[in-house]
Amino acid sequence: MIGALSQSMAHQVSATRRLAEALSHVSEMSQRISEATAEQTTNAQQVSRAVENANELTQSAASAAEEMSAATEQLSSMAQQLQRLMAQFKIQGGTLQDDAAQDQQATAAFMTAGAGAEAQ
């Protein structure tokens, strides 16, 4: 009977050790899961900030495109007005073709000067 009791105690001690090892393993795994969750939270926050920045850049680009469109329309209107004004002037000794070429050159010069002034 003592031998059976001794053998039973040995099995219980062995089972207790295995249980302690299993609990230690579960504790390690729980710690790793906790660390991975914290890392994923940090990464999700970084992705969220990146998406917010991309959204702000998109809105800024859209605003800039609208401004450029308005400026283009204004320059086009000014060029048409300049062409009408230039059509009133005639150059002595010039031909009709010369006048048209000069009008085009003057319009191009005006637009170039206007674009330079807008950039400043």
Buried (B, 14 or more C-beta within 10 A) or exposed (E): EEEEEEEEEEEEEEEEEEEEEEEEEEEEEEEEEEEEEEEEEEEEEEEEEEEEEEEEEEEEEEEEEEEEEEEEEEBEEBBEEBBEEBEEEEEEEEEEEEBEEBBEEBBEEBBEEBEEEEEE
